[in-house]
Amino acid sequence: SGCLLIGFWAAILLLVIVARDQTTYDDWKYLHIFETFFRIGSIIFGGGQVVLPLLQNEVEDWITDEQFYAGLGLVQAMPGPLFNL
């Protein structure tokens, strides 16, 4: 069953990467958002601080640096792990 789950994960990952490359952001906004977070979450091992450089690079067209850092400041102020928020 573990191999089946890994195969399912890999199929979804490849499918959304290919679909994102074939579509525009304006037409398929939620697909692009899903692909970005699914890909980053799939390839990162570690906590939220590990994800931040990749995440900031990927969302730079969606939000400004000021908005990113404001959100990061809010998340850092909350108790609990950063990655789960």
Secondary structure, DSSP 8 states (H G I E B T S, - for coil): -HHHHHHHHHHHHHHHHHHHHHS-TTTSHHHHHHHHHHHHHHH--S-HHHHHHHHHHHSTTTS-HHHHHHHHHHHHHSSS-STT-
